[in-house]
């Protein structure tokens, strides 16, 4: 009977070579293009004022000058922490555009009712937040 050790070493070497080749960056890789959302539009008087999230964990304050403040409670494994964000807001074509302090613009589908507003994230992060007039 033949010694299986040389065959075993050959297979291990082949597997190692495949791992090395498979882990090399491809010259064909193209970084996906991020969709840039332009920050254009105007403030909407229907949104100006203080709003509270339906779950009571957050408060938005949309100001007439186009600035906003968001105060919320964020749940972490060690408990809830307070989070504050500021930025700018505009409305265009049925979307609320939120621009953070780093210049990132996030579009929300906007639905305005009498004393409530629904903001829905589109794309892969589908999420909906209902706000009630404070």
C-alpha positions in Angstrom: 0.0 0.0 0.0 1.3 3.5 -0.9 2.0 6.1 1.7 -0.9 8.7 1.6 1.2 11.5 3.1 2.6 12.9 -0.3 -1.0 13.0 -1.7 -2.2 14.7 1.5 0.6 17.3 1.3 -0.2 17.9 -2.4 -3.9 18.5 -1.6 -3.1 20.9 1.3 -0.7 22.8 -0.9 -3.3 23.1 -3.6 -5.9 24.3 -1.1 -3.5 26.9 0.3 -2.8 28.1 -3.3 -6.5 28.5 -4.0 -7.0 30.5 -0.8 -4.1 32.8 -1.7 -5.4 33.3 -5.3 -9.0 33.7 -4.1 -8.1 36.3 -1.5 -6.2 38.6 -4.0 -8.0 41.8 -4.9 -9.4 41.6 -8.4 -8.2 44.1 -11.0 -11.8 44.0 -12.3 -13.4 45.2 -9.1 -15.2 48.5 -9.4 -16.3 50.4 -6.4 -20.1 50.8 -6.6 -21.1 54.3 -7.3 -22.9 56.0 -4.5 -26.1 57.8 -5.5 -25.7 61.5 -4.6 -28.9 63.2 -3.6 -28.9 66.9 -4.3 -30.0 69.2 -1.5 -32.5 71.4 -3.4 -36.0 72.5 -2.5 -37.6 74.8 0.1 -38.9 74.7 3.6 -42.6 73.8 4.0 -44.7 75.7 6.5 -46.7 72.5 7.3 -43.6 71.0 8.9 -42.3 74.0 10.8 -42.5 73.4 14.5 -42.0 70.7 17.1 -42.8 67.0 16.5 -42.6 63.9 18.6 -42.2 60.3 17.3 -45.2 58.1 17.8 -43.1 55.8 20.1 -42.1 58.8 22.2 -38.4 58.2 21.8 -37.6 61.2 19.6 -38.4 64.8 19.0 -37.8 66.8 15.8 -37.8 70.6 15.6 -38.1 71.9 12.1 -37.4 75.6 12.0 -38.6 78.1 9.3 -35.0 79.0 8.5 -34.3 75.5 7.2 -32.5 74.2 10.3 -33.5 71.2 12.4 -32.7 69.6 15.7 -33.4 66.0 16.5 -33.2 64.7 20.1 -33.7 60.9 20.6 -33.2 58.0 22.9 -31.0 55.3 21.4 -31.2 51.8 22.8 -27.8 50.2 23.4 -26.9 46.9 25.2 -26.0 49.0 28.3 -29.2 51.0 28.3 -30.7 54.1 26.6 -28.5 57.0 25.7 -29.5 60.5 24.5 -28.6 61.4 21.0 -28.7 64.9 19.5 -28.4 65.8 15.8 -28.6 69.1 13.9 -28.6 70.0 10.3 -30.7 71.4 7.5 -34.0 70.3 5.9 -35.9 71.0 2.7 -38.9 69.5 0.8 -38.9 68.7 -2.9 -41.2 66.5 -5.0 -42.8 64.8 -2.0 -39.5 64.1 -0.2 -38.1 65.5 3.0 -34.4 66.0 2.5 -32.3 65.9 5.7 -28.7 67.2 5.5 -26.5 66.3 8.4 -23.5 68.3 9.7 -21.2 66.2 7.5 -23.1 67.1 4.4 -24.8 63.7 3.9 -28.3 64.1 2.4 -31.0 61.5 3.3 -34.3 61.6 1.3 -37.5 60.5 3.1 -40.8 59.9 1.3 -43.0 62.5 3.0 -46.7 62.1 3.9 -48.4 65.0 5.6 -51.7 64.7 7.4 -53.6 67.1 9.7 -51.5 66.7 12.8 -49.1 64.0 11.8 -46.3 63.3 9.4 -44.9 60.0 8.1 -41.3 59.8 7.0 -40.3 56.7 5.1 -36.8 55.7 4.1 -36.5 54.3 0.7 -33.9 51.9 -0.7 -32.3 49.1 1.3 -32.9 50.6 4.7 -36.7 50.7 4.5 -38.0 52.3 7.7 -40.9 54.4 8.6 -41.3 57.0 11.4 -44.6 58.6 12.3 -44.4 62.1 13.9 -47.2 63.8 15.8 -47.5 67.6 16.3 -46.2 68.4 19.8 
